[in-house]
Amino acid sequence: MAKVASKNSKVKDAKAAAEAKNWTKVIRAVRSPKSGAYTFKEQIVHKDKIADFLKNK
């Protein structure tokens, strides 16, 4: 017999999914001063702070 998911667990998951849409993974290429090779800096940032993340070096 299969288990039935409760109604409350679905509501919590929907709220978490709605909040997760506000976050974005941002990847920036950074050049090494010694070798000249590129490395990648990645971070999960709130969608309102993406421009600030890309401005900072």
matplotlib code that plots the C-alpha trace (Angstrom):
import matplotlib.pyplot as plt

x = [0.0, 1.4, 1.9, -0.1, 1.7, 0.1, -1.3, 0.9, 4.2, 3.1, 2.5, 5.9, 7.6, 5.8, 6.9, 10.5, 10.3, 9.0, 11.9, 14.5, 13.5, 15.0, 18.5, 20.9, 24.3, 26.7, 30.0, 32.8, 36.1, 39.1, 42.5, 45.5, 48.2, 51.1, 50.2, 47.6, 45.3, 41.6, 39.9, 36.3, 34.6, 31.1, 28.6, 24.9, 23.6, 20.2, 18.8, 18.8, 22.6, 23.9, 25.2, 27.1, 28.7, 29.9, 31.3, 33.5, 36.9]
y = [0.0, 3.4, 6.3, 9.4, 12.7, 15.1, 18.4, 20.4, 19.0, 20.2, 23.7, 23.9, 22.7, 25.3, 28.1, 26.8, 26.6, 30.2, 31.4, 29.5, 31.3, 34.5, 33.1, 32.8, 31.1, 33.7, 32.6, 35.2, 34.6, 36.0, 36.3, 35.3, 38.0, 35.5, 33.0, 34.8, 31.8, 32.2, 30.8, 30.9, 32.3, 31.1, 32.0, 31.7, 35.3, 36.9, 38.3, 41.8, 41.7, 40.3, 43.7, 44.2, 40.8, 41.5, 45.0, 43.7, 42.3]
z = [0.0, -1.0, 1.4, 0.8, 1.2, 3.7, 2.5, 4.8, 3.3, -0.1, 1.1, 2.8, -0.4, -2.5, -0.2, -0.4, -4.2, -4.4, -2.2, -4.2, -7.4, -5.8, -5.8, -8.8, -9.3, -10.6, -12.2, -12.9, -14.7, -12.8, -14.4, -12.3, -12.2, -12.0, -14.7, -16.7, -16.5, -15.8, -12.7, -12.0, -8.9, -8.4, -5.7, -5.1, -4.8, -4.2, -7.5, -6.1, -5.4, -8.7, -9.9, -6.6, -6.9, -10.5, -9.6, -6.8, -7.8]

ax = plt.figure().add_subplot(projection="3d")
ax.plot(x, y, z, "-o")
ax.set_aspect("equal")
plt.show()
